[in-house]
Amino acid sequence: SSDLNYIDVPLVIKAEVAKGLSIYAGPQVSYLVKNNLRLNASVLGINLYNNKIDITDNFNRVDMGLAGGIGYKFDNGFNIKAGYDYGLSKLDKNDNFKAYNRVAKISVGFSF
């Protein structure tokens, strides 16, 4: 498996469309900090090989995308949000495969 670690910087506009209900959307820039390929091999539950290989240089560091979502804040401060990030840039620097960042997210919070 691959562990991709990004710093995301969204620039979104948020609008409250009804009491407590809001939507947001805008561009997002993401920067790849680290990408490790995790290699594991085991036989009958015995771990024979466990290693991480840094493959960050094989990927584009900058990913341009779009972010958007919807949220609701209740009168007691409890809030819920759902969003989606849609990456527009190819991840693979060498064009060996076509992969993009696509992320669905859900959050629950409390404001006081």
Secondary structure, DSSP 8 states (H G I E B T S, - for coil): -EEEEEEEEE--EEEEEETTEEEEEEEEEEEEEEEEEEEEEEETTEEEEEEEEE-GGGB-SEEEEEEEEEEEE-TTSEEEEEEEEEE-S-SBTT-SS----EEEEEEEEE--
